Amino acid sequence: MTNPPPPSLGYSTVTPSNSDSSTPQPDKNSAPPPTMLPGAPRFPPPKLQQDQIPSPFFQNPNLLSPANGVRSPLPHLSTPPGPPVFKSPVRPAAVPFRTSPATPQPIAFSSGSTLPTSSPPHFLNGSVELQHQVPLATEDSTLVNESSCALFSAHKVLKQKKLTNVPSLGFGALFSPGREIFPGPQILQRDPHRCHNCGAYANLYCKILLGSGQWQCVICQKLNGSQGEYVAPSKEDLRNFPELSSPIVDYVQTGNKRPGFIPVSDSRMSAPVVLVIDDCLDEPHLQHLQSSLHAFADSLPPAARIGIILYGRTVSVYDFSEESMASADVLPGDKSPIQESLKALIYGTGVYLSLMHASKEVAHKIFSSLRPYKSNIAEALRDRCLGTAVEVALAIIRGPSAEMSRGVVKRNGGNSRIIVCAGGPNTYGPGSVPHSFSHPNYPHLEKTALKWMENLGREAHRNNTVVDILCAGTCPVRIPVLQPLAKASGGVLVLHDDFGEAFGVNLQRASSRASGSHGLLEIRCSDDILITQVVGPGEEAHVDTHETFKNDNALCIQMLSVEETQSFAISMETKGDIKSDCVFFQFTVQYTNVYQADISRVVTVRLPTVDSVSAYLESFQDEVAAILIAKRTLLRAKNHSDAMDMRGTIDERIKDIALKFGSLVPKSKLHRFPKELSALPGLLFHLRRGPLLGSIVGHEDERSVLRNLFLNASFDLSLRMVAPRCLMHREGGTFEELPAYDLAMQSDTAVVLDHGTDVFIWLVSDLTFLLAVLCWHPFAIP
């Protein structure tokens, strides 16, 4: 590892294109809509439960019961394993640097120190004066909550448009809809109060008319009624309303009136998991896969339902009703299955989805019966009908209900899952590509396959089914063709070196990973703020998928899934010079959790505005800013050539920040980089040389997977992927954190490098060096 090089000259501005448009904006706002960029879907493609505090108005002990769709404490999403457990204390480093991995300091949710402190209402000409609600946080308690869903690149907003909108630095936020919150947000089992004009939610920054209970919206400044609910003798009494005392609240609606509600202790167990397994593996790979599959079967709970499908030139659907042997019905793989064939399966005597407590032994027999590929054909040239196999899996999950009308179909408890275990590309049947890149019509056939795979993923999403693709082995799997299937369904694609331990761990996590469905993200800002770009796991929401209000300027994003490890990178600008003393942001995510409860999480943020550039820069969060810059940059790095171009823009960006915000060096034309942003160049240096833009990772499939993962990843994972955390283990059992620059190997030390998706361990013993890589991919994020 080497020290960061000095920045190069010549900045080239990275600005979003305006080729597409977001949700239509009312005539009232003439500003251009945010850019919808291709490359990670339309909001460039690519998860909810947490410890919760019930409202003082709802002390019902059944509020958080599983039967109501909410559990506490909520393991909301699957809990990934942390980094290695260090029993010995971490020894302070000898050089000055940050000693903890980067959790940014979120903004303080304060209402300002200029509010009156007296509690009685003030009467002016017979009317009651609008009162600010007193928040839980104050100006003096700034930067105490490190678990906020919304992380801004700065805690203050500069009033001058010209400097705020400098593209080399930019302003924005990272929003993680499924991030686990400590302490848990307040829970309300009632309908929220919303602005009739713009749709914003009542929050702790609203002004309240104590006599009438009316509240003033912070987004559009309109008055709204509360049906007398906010009538109170003093503003202290309003603190009893969670939405008026906390920046984050969850509105929960449960009940058995909706089709598909399943009041059991863990309804997600009723959602089936179908394994779609590559039948073209050589013996070494198959042996590892069989070990992983046996361990997978043993890990499933008794109430889990499982299906097993093999694919090669044909599709084999295994029948669990045969207990004495492995038996399967076979369908051709060269085309999509016809309805008659599917009806014969669904209405026949076979059992293709079975509870584990009744079929575990049968599952083990099926896994043991798998045989290696016999023909003497290279791995890349073998016929694999992966697309047809996924179609059959979808049909089995839907079952007879597929013929019922959409309004009557009973939903499973949570998302169903199809887990594809792939060892090579899809080269046979629908959605396939030719075996060789030299095929004269390869570009056209690949384009057709991409579209077909995306449509199949969307069909899976419409049927509440997530498709995860776990690839392993040495044969390239043609990531660009498979990625649309996983993305469009709300799943992920992960590469492994082999089908061994790491693959097995991720296979188990994929089956139990909890995720919300039917997600919708709404972002509302003060009139001074314009959202210019969103990068994350979603796409523009259609008008009929969300509620509309008279003058609703909200940006609406349809989410394919809601998971703990996701985030949206939101770039913003100011429309003009800001006159007000603060600006407001409100993020709302609506989704159905794994227990079939409808959740609306509302996060409201207030940022003060300042005239001083120094005060603005001092409030900057280097790590959040670096991740926002990285996601905007990676969005344009679609291939190796693009990545090389983007590396050059990193150097130019550093120079432009120094020119715009730095000071002149005495007796020189050079600019000194602003001391307030001293950590930013180091973070961008890691981005420039690391696997996301650099050439450390060998195959383009690997780089493509990492980039797609990064574009959707949460802040914590994104930061580790950009700037790895380095720890040195010394003799005696102590760990010391080191800066990830120059390192000298010593005979009594071992170095651990946490790179987010991978952990690298450098062991030293008697001059023998061993590099071990432990792969913890998205299902097992450190």
N, C-alpha and C positions, 0 to 999 in steps of 0.2 A: 504494500500500500504506500502511496506517495502523497506528499503534501499537495494541496490544491494549487493549480497554476494561476498566474495572474490573469484577470479577465482580458479578453481580446477586444479589439476596437470595432466600431461600426455596428450600431444597433438596427435590427430589422424588426419593425413592429409586427406583433402577432395579433391580428384582429379577427373576430369572428365573421364568417360570411353570412349573408342575408338571403340565402337561397331558399329558405323555407320559412314558415311562420308558425307561431304558437296559437294559443286560443285567441279567437277574435276579441278585440278590445272595443269598448264602447266609443262612440264618437267623441265623448267628453275628453278622451285622452288621445292626442294625435301622435304620441311618441311611437316609434317603430316597435313591433312585438319582439320578444326574445328569439334568438336564433335557434332553429331546430336543426342540428347538424347530423349528417350521417356518420356512421362509424362506430356507434355504440348504443343502441338503435337510434330512433329519431331524436330522443334525448339520449345521446350516444350510449349504446347499450352497455352495459353489461351488456338482521332479517328481522309475540312481543310480550313478553311478560316481565315484570320486575316487582321488587318488593314495593308494596303499595300501602298507603296510609288512608284509611277510610275517612270520609267527610264527617265532621262532627254532627251533621244533620242525619247521617245514616249509620247508626251504630248497630244495625241489624247484624247479628253474628253470621247470618247466612249470606251476607253480601259477597263474601269472598269464597264461597263454597264452590267446589267443582261443578255441582249441579246447576249453578247459575252461570257457568261458563268462565269463571275467574277463580284462580287459585292464588294463595298467598302463603309463603313467599313464592313468587312465580318464577319457575325456571324458564321463563318465557320462551326463549329459544334454547337450542342445545348449548350447553356450556362447554366451550372448547377448553382443552387442557392448557395450562399456563406454561411459561418457560420452565426450565429445570428448577426443581425445588432446591434452594440453597439454604442449608441448615446453619451454615456459619454466617456471621455478619459480613456485610460488604465493607471492605477496607477503603477508606478515602483514597482517591487517586492522587498521584504526586503532581499532576499538572492540572491547572484550572480548567474545568469544563463542567457541563451540566451533568449532575450525577443521577438523574432519573430519566427514563425515556420520555420524553415528551408528551406530557399531557398538557395541552394549552390551557391558559387561564381564561375561562369564559367571562363574559361581561357581567357586571353587577346589575341585578334587576332592581333598580331604585327609581323612586318617583321624584327625586330631587330634594334638595334641602330647603327649598324656598316655600314649602307648604306650611300652612298655619298649623300650629301644634295644639290649639285648643279644640276640644271635642264637640261642644254644642254647635248646632247649625247656625249659620249667619243669615239673618233676615234682611233683605234689601227691598224696600218699598213693598212689603207684604209677600215677597217671594223668597224661596230658599235658594241660597247661593250654591252653585255647583262645587262639590267637594272632591278633591283627589282622594282616591283610596290609599291608605297607608300600607305599603308593601312590607313583606317580611324582611327584605334586605334593605340596607341603607347605604349611603355613600361611603360610610366608614367600613362597610363589610365587603368592599370590592374584592373580586377574585377569590372567592371562597368555595364556590360550587364548581368542581372540576368534572361533573358528570352530565353537563347539559347536552341536549340533543343538538343544539345550534351553536356552532363555534365560528366566530367572526374573525376575519383577518386583522381587524383593528377594533378596539373597544370604543373608539370615537370616530366621528365622521367629519371630514374637513368640509367647511362651508364653500370653499372655492371650487367650482366645477373643473377648472382647467387642471389643477393638480390632482384632484380626486380621481379624475378619469385618465390619468397617465397609464397607458396600457402595459408598460413594462412592469409596473408594480400592481396596479389594480386594487379593487376592493370587492369583497365577497364573503360567502359563508359556506361552511360545510354542515349539512343537516342530515342527521342519522335517525330516520323514523323509528327504527327498532332498537335503538341503543338502550341498554339497561341503566336505569336511573337509581342513584342512591342519595338520599332516601327516596323511596318510591313516590310517584306523583299522587296527588289527591284523586280519589275516585268518586264519581258522581253517577248515581243511577237515576238520572232524569234528563229531560231535554235541555240543551243549552239555550241561553239567551243570545240571539244573533241580531246583528244590525239589519234592519229591513231594507236598507239602501244598498250596502256593499257586501253583506254577508259575513262580516267579521264577527268574532265572538267577544262577549263581555270579558274583561280581564282586569288585572289589578291596577292598570294605569288609567282606567276610565274615570271620568268625573261623574259623580252621582248627585242627583237632586234628592236629598234625604226625605223631603216631605212627600214627594210623589213616587219616588223609586225610579225615576227616569235616569238613563245613563247615556253619556255622550261617547260615541264611537271614536277611537283614537286614529282610525284610518281615514274616515271621510268626515268626521266632526258632526255627524247627524245625531239628533236626539232619538232615543228609543225607549219604549215602555218595558217594564218588567212584570206587568200584571200585579203590581203591588208588592212583589217579592223583596225588592230592595228598599222598601220603606223602613226607616230605622230612626231611632231617636238620636243617634250619634254615629260618627264614622267608625268608631271602635267596634260597634255592633256589626258593621259590615264585614269585619274580619272573619266572622263565622262562616261566610260563604267562601269555599275553597277557591273558586275562580277569581275572587276579588282579593285573595291574599297569597296566591302562589303563581309563579310564572308558567308552570306546567300542570295541566290537569287532564285526566282521562274521563271521558263520558262513556259509560258502559251500558249497553242495552242487551238484556238477556230475556229469555222466555221460550216457551214451547209452542208459540203460535206460528212461528216461521217454519216452512218445510225444511227438514234436515236437521233441526235442533235435536241433539242427543244428550239428555241429562244423565251422563254417567261420569264416573270418577276421572276417566281419561278417554274422552271421545276420539282422540286422534288414533287410538289403537284400532278403531274400526276401519280406518282408511287403508286399503291394500297397498302392498309393495310388490311390484312385478320385476323380477330379474330377467334381463335380456342379455344372453351370454353368447359371446363369439365362439363358434364351433370349429374355427380354423386355426387352432393354436398348436404349436409344437409341444413335445412332451415336457421339456423343462418348464415352460410357461404354464402349461396345464397343471402340473403338479403344484406349483405355487398357488394357482387360482383355486384348485380344489381345497387346499388347506385354508385359504381365506374364506371360501364359501361354507365350509364346515363350521368354522368359528362364527361366521355370520349367522348361520342357522341356530347355533347354541345361544347367541346373544339376544335373539328376538324374544319378546314376552309371549306368554301363552295366548294372549288375546289378539296377537298380530295375525293378519291375513297375508298370505304369500302366494305368488304365482311364479312359475319358472318357464322361460322360453329360450330355445337355442336357435341360432341362425347361421346359415352358411349359404348354400344354393337353395335350401328350403328352410321353412320355419317349423320347428317342432314345439308343440304346446303340450307340456307334461300334465298327465292326469293323476290327481292325488287319490282317486278312488281305487286304484290298483295298489294294494299294500304289499303284495309279494314281489313285485318287480317294478322297474322304471318303465313306464308306458307313456307314449306321446302320440298325439294326432299331428299329422304332417300336412302342411300347406305349401304350395309352390311359392317361390320367392321372386320370380321374374316380373310380377305385376302386383298391384294392390289386391287384397283379398276381395272376392265377390261376396255379395250379401248372402247368397245361398250357403256358401262355405261358413260364413260367420254364424248364420242361424243354426247350422248343423252343430257347431261348437256350443253355442250359448244354450240352445234348447235340448242338447243331447244329454246323455247319461253321465258324461264326464264331469269331474270336479277340477276346475282349473284355478280357483282361488280357495284356499283352505286355511283354517285356523291352525296356528302352530302347535297348540297343545294336542291336536288330533293328528297332525301330519309331520311332526318333526322327523320321525324315523324314515318316512317316505322321502322327505327332502334330502336326508343324508344318503339314501340309496340312489337318488337321482344324481347327486353330485359325484358319488363314487362311480357311477356308470359312464361318466364322460370319458371319451377316448381322444387321443391326439390325432392331428391331421395326418392322413396316410399318404396322399399323393405327393410326388416329388415336384412340387411347384413352389416357387419363391413366395414368401409371405405377402409381398405387395401385389402379386398376380392372382391370388386366391379370390374366389367369388364370395362376397359377403352381402346379404340382402338386409342390411340393418334397417332401412326405411320400412320395408314390409313388416319386419318383426315388431317395430314400434307401433305400426298401425294395428296389428293383431293384438298387442298388449292393451292398446286403448279400447278396442272393441270388447275385450274380456272385462276390463274395469267397468265400462259402461253397463255391460250386461243387458238384460231385457229392457231396462229403463230407457235405452237409446231410442226405442220406438215411441216412447211417451212424449207428450208435449213438453217444451222447455219449462213451462210454469209448474209442472207437476212432478218433474224428476226430483227424487229425493237426493239431497247432497250427502256425501260421506262426511263423517266427522273429521274435518281437516282435509288437506290436500292428499290425494293419492300420489304415489310415486312410481315412476319407471326408472330403474337404474340399469344403464347399459354398461356392460363390461366388454370393452372393445380392445382388440389387439391389432387392428388394421383398418384400412379405409373401406367405405361403402362403395363397392364396385359392381353391384348386381341389383337389378330391379329399380323401382322408382327412387329418385333422389340420389342415384349413383353417378360416379364419374369413371372415365376409362382408366384401365390399369396403368397406362403410361401417359406422362405429360406430353410425349411427342405425338399423341393422337392428333390428326389434322383438325379435328373439330373440338378440341379440348376446351378452349375458352367458352364457347357457346354452351357446351354440355355442363360445364362447371356453373355457369350462370343459371342455367335451368335447374340444376340440383340445389343451388343455394335458395332459390325461390321456393322450390318444393319443400325443402327442409324447414324453412321459415313458416310456411303455411301449416305444415304438420305440427310444429311447435305451438302455433296459435290455436289450432284445433285442440291440442292437449290442454292449453290454458283455459279454453272455454269449458272444458270438462273437468276443471279443478284438478288437473293432473300435472305434476312437475316431472320433467325429464332431466335426470342427471346423467352425464356421460363420464365414466371413469376409464381412461385409456392407460395402457401399459405395454411394455415390450419395446423392441427395437425397430419395429416397422412404422414408418410415418403414417399417421391416420388422416391426413388432409384436414387439419383443424378448420380452415375456412369453410369447409362444407358442413362439418358437424356442429360448429359453433352456433349457427342460427337456430338449430333445433333446441338446444339447451336454453339459449337466451329467450326465445319467444315463449317458451313454456314457463319461464321463471326459474330455471335450473342453472347448473354450472357445469363446466367441462374442466376436468383436471387430468394432468399428465403424471404418470409414474414411471420409474425406471423398470419395474417389474410388477408381478402380481403378488408380491410377498407381503411383509408385515405392514408397511405404510399403506398399501392398497387395501388390505383387510381392515385396518383401522378406519379409513375413509369410507369404506363400504358400510360399516356399521353405523358411522355417524350420518351417512346419507339417509339411511332408513329411518333414523330417529330424529333427524333435524326438524325442529318445529318451525313453521313459517306461516305468517298470516296471508290471507288471500283477499281478492277484490279490493286492493288498495288504491286509494286516491289521495294524492298530495296536493294541497292548495297553499299558495304562497301569496300573502298580501303585504304590501308595503305602503308607507306614506307616499303622498303624491310626488315628493321630491326625488324618489328612488325609482330607477328603471332597471329591470332584470334583463340582461343582454344575452345570457347563455346559461344552460343547465346541462350538466354532464352527470349521468347516473342511470340506474336500472329502471327506466320507464320510458314512456312515450306520451305524446300530446293526447290529452283526454278529449273524447268526442263530447259534443254538447249534451247528448242524451244520457251520458253516464254520470253527470253530476248536477247538483242543484244550482239554479241560476237566480240571481237577484237583479234588481232594477239597474244598478250601476256597479256591477261586480267586475273589478279589474283584476281579479285573482288569476294567477298563472296556475293552471290545473294539469297535473301529470298523473296518468294512469300507471300504477305500479304492477308489475307482473307477480311480485311476491313482496312480503314485508319481513325482513330478516335482520338480525342483530348486526351482521357484518357488512351491511350496506351503508352507503351515504350518497348524497347528492352534492355536487360542487356547483354553487350558484354564483355566477359573476354578475356584478351590479355596477351601475354608473349613476351619477346624479344628473337630473334633467337641466339643472341650472344652478346658480348660486343659491345656497340654502339660507333662508331667513329665520327659520324657527330654531329653538334651543335644543331640540331633540327630534329624532326620527324613530318610527315604530316599524317593527316587522312581526308578522304573525304567520306561523307555520301550522297547518292542520293536516293530520294524516288520518284518514278513515279506512278501516279494514275489518275483516272478520278473522278472529284469532282461531287457534287450533281447537278451542272448546266451543266454537260457533257463537261466540259473543261478538256483537258489533261494537267496535271501539272507535272513539274519536279523540285523538290526542291533540291538544291545543297548546302550542308553545308561543308565548308572546315575549318579545325582546324590545327594550328601549335603549337606544344609544344616544349619548349627548353629542352635540355638534360643537366644533371649535374653529376659531380663526387661525390659531397658531399651528404652523407646519410642524414645529418641534413637538408640541403636545400630541399631534396626530401620529407622528412617527413613534413616539414613546409608547403609545397605546397599541402599537402593531404587535401581532403574534407571529413571530417568524415562522414557526412550524406550520401553522394553518396557512399562512400566505404561500409558503413553499409548496404545500400539497395542492393548493388551488392552481398555482402556476404549472405544477407538474401535470395535473390532469388536463389543463387546457393544451399543454404541449403534446402530451401523449395522444390526445385525440387526433392529432394530425400526423402521427407517426404510424401509418398503416402498413408500412413495409420497411425493409432495411434501408433503402435509399432515403425515405422520408425521415427515418430516425437520425441518419447522418446530418440531414439538413437541420433538424431540430436541435441537435447538439450545438451547432453554430449559433442558433438564436439564444441559447442560454448565456453564452459569453456576451453577446450584444445586449442582452437584457440587463446584465449586471452593469455594463458601462452606462446605459441609458438611465438607470436608477441613480447612479452617481452624478450624472449630468443634471438631472432634474431636482434631486433632493440633497446632494452633497455640497460641500463647501470647497472653494478654490484653495489649492495648496499655495502658501506664500511664494511669490516670485516665480510662479509657474502657471501654465495653462491646464494643468492636471486638476481633476476633481477628487477630493477625498470621499470615500464611501461613507454614507451617514452612519454614525456610531450607534444610533438607535436600532439599526438593522444589521448589526454586526454578525449575527448568526445565519443570516439568509444566504450569503455566498457559499458557505460551507455545505449547506443543505443542497443547494443547486449544483454544487460540484459533485456531490454523491449521485444526484440524478443524472448528471452528464456522463459519468463514467460507469454507472451501475448497469444491471442487466436490462433495465427498461429502455434505455437509449444507447447504451454501449454495446460491445461485442463480447461480453463475458459469457453469455449463454450461447451455445453452439447452433442449434437448429431453429429455423424460422417458426416451426410449430411451437417450440418452447417460448420464444419471444412473444408470439401471438397470444398464447394463453396468459402469460404474465401481464401483458398490456390490457387485455380485456378484464382480467381480474382486478387490476389496479383501478381502472376507470369506474368500477362499481364499489370498490372496497371502502370500509369504514376508515375514519381518521387514523386510529391506532395501527391498523394493518398497513394503510398507505404509507404512514411515516416510516415504519420498519422496512418497507420495500424500497423506499427512497434512501433513507439513512439508517443502515443497520446499527444495532447496539452491540458493542464489543465488551466482553467480560474476560478477565484473566483469572484463572484458578491457580493459586499458589500452593506450594507444599504446606500442609497443615490444615487445609480445608477452607481457606478464605477466598473470597472472590473480590476482585478489584475491577471497577469499570474503567475502560480506557477509551480515549478518542480513537476513532477509526481512521487513523492516518498512519504514521510510521510505527512499525512494531519490530522489535528485535526478539527472535525466538530464544528462549532460555531452556536449559535442560530440566529445570524443576517446575515448569509452568505449562499450562494448557490454556488455549484461547477458545472462547465460545463466541460465535458471531450469530446473533439473532437477526435474520433477514426477513421476518414476517412469514413468508411461505416456506422457508427452510431454515434449519439451524445447522451451522457448520462448526465442527469441533476439530481443533488442531491439537493432536496429542504428541508429546515429545517424551521419548524414553530411550536412553542410551544411544543418542544420535539417530534413532530410527523414527521417521516421521510418518504419521498416518492421518489421512484426511477422511473424516467420516461425515456423511451427510444424512441427517434425519429429516425426512420429508413430512412436514405437517402442513397439508394443503387446506383449502377453505373450510373443510369440515372440522379441522383441528388447528385452528389459528392460535398461535402462541399468545 
